[in-house]
Amino acid sequence: MIWEVTTQPTAEPLSVDEVKTFLNLTSNEDNGMLEIFIKAAREWAEKVTGRALLSQTIKQYFDEWPTGQFSLGISPATSVTSIQYKDSNGATQTWSAANYTVDTVSIPARIVPTDAVDYPELAEVPNAVWVTYVAGYSTTAGVPADAKTAMLQKIAFLYENREDIPINGVGGSYRVRSADALLFNNRLNLL
């Protein structure tokens, strides 16, 4: 599944004050660092769960029309903005909303074409079809408590362990690195 966030959330699931309370901090000295940790923890939680924790716009790509229905990869999807595609001449077209029904109750959400619709001819290019949709909880109160708790634990780990942590305490052995763990979520399959 190929997707990208085209509009980021306008808030985070946790405030700096909530994190400071969890960490028993009273000073404002580390607020900037905590904001970075909060965003990193949200992005980590979203990648691990496949859920958007707060409302954001997603663009998901497909190489061809699906057999049957579209499955939207990021949950909870709340609405579909458009389905667009490259036609056989390479021009961008918008597929009419009259051609499909959106099911945001199911997880993952799905788009079901109407019975009598034939898919238009596509250009023979990668990512020829893309669906733009909104996913995520509309308020911070809607974000599941276990996701917030996991984020707080991740933030506490980042705050308290700002350096590499050796495995088994043996010098020269492979080390678990906080930065490596964060970047692993963004890893590409390398040849």
VOPAGU-2260 file (C-alpha; in pm, 1 decimal, decimal comma):
REM VOPAGU-2260
SITE   aa  ch    i         X         Y         Z
SITE  MET   A    0       0,0       0,0       0,0
SITE  ILE   A    1     133,1     339,3     -98,0
SITE  TRP   A    2      -2,7     643,4      81,8
SITE  GLU   A    3     101,2     986,8     197,9
SITE  VAL   A    4     -31,3    1242,8     443,3
SITE  THR   A    5    -113,5    1556,3     245,2
SITE  THR   A    6    -254,2    1760,0     535,9
SITE  GLN   A    7    -111,1    1703,6     882,5
SITE  PRO   A    8    -324,4    1717,0    1199,4
SITE  THR   A    9    -364,7    2066,9    1343,0
SITE  ALA   A   10    -305,7    1943,3    1700,1
SITE  GLU   A   11    -141,0    1656,1    1884,1
SITE  PRO   A   12    -318,1    1391,8    2098,8
SITE  LEU   A   13    -121,0    1502,6    2405,6
SITE  SER   A   14     -36,8    1850,9    2528,1
SITE  VAL   A   15     300,2    1952,1    2668,0
SITE  ASP   A   16     131,1    2001,4    3007,1
SITE  GLU   A   17      -6,2    1643,7    3004,7
SITE  VAL   A   18     340,0    1509,6    2925,2
SITE  LYS   A   19     503,3    1726,3    3192,9
SITE  THR   A   20     253,9    1593,2    3449,1
SITE  PHE   A   21     334,3    1234,1    3346,4
SITE  LEU   A   22     709,3    1303,6    3372,1
SITE  ASN   A   23     674,4    1499,6    3699,0
SITE  LEU   A   24     831,7    1808,9    3541,2
SITE  THR   A   25     759,6    2162,6    3661,0
SITE  SER   A   26    1007,2    2363,1    3453,9
SITE  ASN   A   27     932,9    2495,0    3103,9
SITE  GLU   A   28    1297,1    2443,2    3009,0
SITE  ASP   A   29    1235,8    2127,6    2800,6
SITE  ASN   A   30     904,2    2227,7    2638,4
SITE  GLY   A   31    1050,9    2250,2    2287,0
SITE  MET   A   32    1204,8    1905,4    2313,6
SITE  LEU   A   33     879,8    1763,9    2453,6
SITE  GLU   A   34     687,6    1901,1    2151,8
SITE  ILE   A   35     925,0    1711,6    1922,0
SITE  PHE   A   36     884,8    1393,4    2130,7
SITE  ILE   A   37     504,3    1426,4    2122,5
SITE  LYS   A   38     499,9    1447,8    1742,2
SITE  ALA   A   39     748,7    1160,5    1710,9
SITE  ALA   A   40     540,8     945,4    1948,3
SITE  ARG   A   41     220,4    1018,3    1752,0
SITE  GLU   A   42     384,6     930,6    1420,6
SITE  TRP   A   43     526,3     612,1    1574,6
SITE  ALA   A   44     184,4     514,0    1716,5
SITE  GLU   A   45      18,4     578,8    1379,9
SITE  LYS   A   46     270,5     367,5    1190,0
SITE  VAL   A   47     247,2      81,1    1438,6
SITE  THR   A   48    -135,0      77,2    1449,9
SITE  GLY   A   49    -231,7     187,4    1097,5
SITE  ARG   A   50    -463,1     442,7    1259,4
SITE  ALA   A   51    -461,5     817,6    1221,1
SITE  LEU   A   52    -489,8     948,6    1574,9
SITE  LEU   A   53    -619,2    1291,4    1471,8
SITE  SER   A   54    -792,2    1417,6    1159,1
SITE  GLN   A   55    -560,0    1434,8     856,8
SITE  THR   A   56    -587,2    1408,5     481,1
SITE  ILE   A   57    -448,3    1092,2     320,7
SITE  LYS   A   58    -377,9    1022,3     -45,2
SITE  GLN   A   59    -362,7     647,9    -119,2
SITE  TYR   A   60    -238,6     517,2    -455,1
SITE  PHE   A   61    -329,2     209,9    -660,2
SITE  ASP   A   62    -162,8      86,7    -980,4
SITE  GLU   A   63    -495,4     -26,9   -1125,7
SITE  TRP   A   64    -865,5     -38,2   -1051,2
SITE  PRO   A   65    -937,5    -290,8    -776,8
SITE  THR   A   66   -1118,5    -613,6    -837,1
SITE  GLY   A   67   -1433,6    -548,6    -639,5
SITE  GLN   A   68   -1383,3    -274,6    -382,0
SITE  PHE   A   69   -1117,3     -33,5    -257,7
SITE  SER   A   70    -985,8     -88,3      93,7
SITE  LEU   A   71    -857,4     227,8     258,1
SITE  GLY   A   72    -537,8     160,5     448,5
SITE  ILE   A   73    -557,3     420,2     724,5
SITE  SER   A   74    -837,2     406,9     981,7
SITE  PRO   A   75   -1068,6     543,7    1099,6
SITE  ALA   A   76   -1162,3     698,2     764,9
SITE  THR   A   77   -1433,3     960,1     802,5
SITE  SER   A   78   -1492,0    1075,9     444,2
SITE  VAL   A   79   -1369,6    1039,2      87,5
SITE  THR   A   80   -1283,2    1363,2     -88,2
SITE  SER   A   81   -1222,0    1222,8    -437,8
SITE  ILE   A   82   -1109,6     935,0    -654,2
SITE  GLN   A   83    -884,1    1047,0    -937,0
SITE  TYR   A   84    -699,5     862,7   -1208,6
SITE  LYS   A   85    -477,9     902,4   -1514,4
SITE  ASP   A   86    -679,5     820,8   -1824,1
SITE  SER   A   87    -538,8     636,9   -2126,2
SITE  ASN   A   88    -412,1     972,0   -2262,4
SITE  GLY   A   89    -231,1    1050,7   -1936,9
SITE  ALA   A   90    -473,7    1325,2   -1831,9
SITE  THR   A   91    -595,7    1346,0   -1472,0
SITE  GLN   A   92    -966,4    1273,6   -1433,0
SITE  THR   A   93   -1200,9    1263,6   -1134,4
SITE  TRP   A   94   -1425,0     960,4   -1105,6
SITE  SER   A   95   -1781,8    1065,3   -1029,1
SITE  ALA   A   96   -1904,0    1005,5    -673,2
SITE  ALA   A   97   -2222,7     865,4    -829,8
SITE  ASN   A   98   -2012,8     560,2    -927,7
SITE  TYR   A   99   -1945,4     442,7    -572,8
SITE  THR   A  100   -2060,1     421,9    -211,7
SITE  VAL   A  101   -1830,0     491,2      81,6
SITE  ASP   A  102   -1845,9     265,7     387,9
SITE  THR   A  103   -1674,5     439,5     682,5
SITE  VAL   A  104   -1832,0     204,4     937,3
SITE  SER   A  105   -1609,7     -89,0     837,4
SITE  ILE   A  106   -1247,1    -105,0     944,5
SITE  PRO   A  107   -1074,1     -73,6     715,3
SITE  ALA   A  108   -1312,9     162,2     540,3
SITE  ARG   A  109   -1403,1      65,0     188,2
SITE  ILE   A  110   -1532,5     211,0    -133,8
SITE  VAL   A  111   -1781,8      -7,1    -316,7
SITE  PRO   A  112   -1851,2      65,2    -685,5
SITE  THR   A  113   -2215,6      65,6    -791,3
SITE  ASP   A  114   -2329,4    -248,0    -975,1
SITE  ALA   A  115   -2362,5    -107,6   -1324,8
SITE  VAL   A  116   -2035,9      88,8   -1338,3
SITE  ASP   A  117   -1743,8       1,0   -1561,1
SITE  TYR   A  118   -1402,1     133,8   -1469,3
SITE  PRO   A  119   -1251,9     381,4   -1716,7
SITE  GLU   A  120    -940,2     291,1   -1916,4
SITE  LEU   A  121    -616,9     382,3   -1732,8
SITE  ALA   A  122    -277,7     499,4   -1846,0
SITE  GLU   A  123     -18,6     225,1   -1804,8
SITE  VAL   A  124     173,7     400,9   -1529,7
SITE  PRO   A  125     238,1     327,1   -1162,0
SITE  ASN   A  126      -4,9     484,9    -916,4
SITE  ALA   A  127    -261,0     546,6   -1189,8
SITE  VAL   A  128    -549,3     572,0    -938,8
SITE  TRP   A  129    -550,7     766,8    -612,8
SITE  VAL   A  130    -809,0     817,4    -341,0
SITE  THR   A  131    -800,6    1127,6    -123,8
SITE  TYR   A  132    -973,1    1085,0     210,2
SITE  VAL   A  133    -984,9    1214,1     565,9
SITE  ALA   A  134    -892,1     979,6     849,1
SITE  GLY   A  135    -852,3    1019,6    1223,0
SITE  TYR   A  136   -1044,2    1111,3    1533,4
SITE  SER   A  137   -1194,6    1460,8    1524,8
SITE  THR   A  138   -1085,8    1558,9    1878,4
SITE  THR   A  139    -810,0    1466,9    2121,6
SITE  ALA   A  140   -1080,1    1329,2    2352,6
SITE  GLY   A  141   -1165,2    1072,0    2083,5
SITE  VAL   A  142    -812,4     929,1    2070,2
SITE  PRO   A  143    -810,2     589,7    2248,2
SITE  ALA   A  144    -665,0     602,6    2600,1
SITE  ASP   A  145    -431,8     309,6    2530,2
SITE  ALA   A  146    -279,0     498,6    2235,4
SITE  LYS   A  147    -220,3     802,5    2455,8
SITE  THR   A  148     -69,5     583,3    2727,3
SITE  ALA   A  149     164,4     416,6    2479,2
SITE  MET   A  150     266,9     760,2    2356,1
SITE  LEU   A  151     339,3     873,3    2713,1
SITE  GLN   A  152     555,6     565,0    2768,7
SITE  LYS   A  153     745,2     629,6    2444,9
SITE  ILE   A  154     795,2     996,0    2535,3
SITE  ALA   A  155     920,6     900,3    2883,4
SITE  PHE   A  156    1167,7     659,9    2724,4
SITE  LEU   A  157    1290,5     927,4    2481,9
SITE  TYR   A  158    1316,5    1186,9    2757,4
SITE  GLU   A  159    1501,4     962,1    3002,4
SITE  ASN   A  160    1728,4     787,7    2747,2
SITE  ARG   A  161    1882,9    1050,6    2526,1
SITE  GLU   A  162    2185,1     836,6    2445,5
SITE  ASP   A  163    2238,0     490,1    2301,3
SITE  ILE   A  164    2153,3     198,0    2527,0
SITE  PRO   A  165    2386,7    -104,5    2512,3
SITE  ILE   A  166    2242,0    -454,5    2493,9
SITE  ASN   A  167    2370,1    -674,7    2779,3
SITE  GLY   A  168    2603,9    -392,5    2882,8
SITE  VAL   A  169    2887,4    -542,8    2677,7
SITE  GLY   A  170    3118,7    -295,6    2504,2
SITE  GLY   A  171    3145,7    -339,6    2129,9
SITE  SER   A  172    2821,6    -535,4    2098,7
SITE  TYR   A  173    2536,8    -422,3    1879,4
SITE  ARG   A  174    2358,3    -132,5    2044,3
SITE  VAL   A  175    1988,1     -48,5    2039,7
SITE  ARG   A  176    1965,3     310,6    1932,6
SITE  SER   A  177    1667,1     530,7    1997,8
SITE  ALA   A  178    1724,7     707,2    1666,9
SITE  ASP   A  179    1748,6     374,1    1482,2
SITE  ALA   A  180    1419,8     262,2    1635,1
SITE  LEU   A  181    1249,8     583,4    1523,7
SITE  LEU   A  182    1392,8     567,2    1174,4
SITE  PHE   A  183    1301,8     198,6    1139,2
SITE  ASN   A  184     939,9     310,2    1097,6
SITE  ASN   A  185    1047,1     505,6     787,9
SITE  ARG   A  186    1277,9     238,6     646,0
SITE  LEU   A  187    1269,2     150,6     278,9
SITE  ASN   A  188    1351,9    -195,6     155,8
SITE  LEU   A  189    1704,7    -159,0      28,6
SITE  LEU   A  190    1852,7    -389,7    -234,9
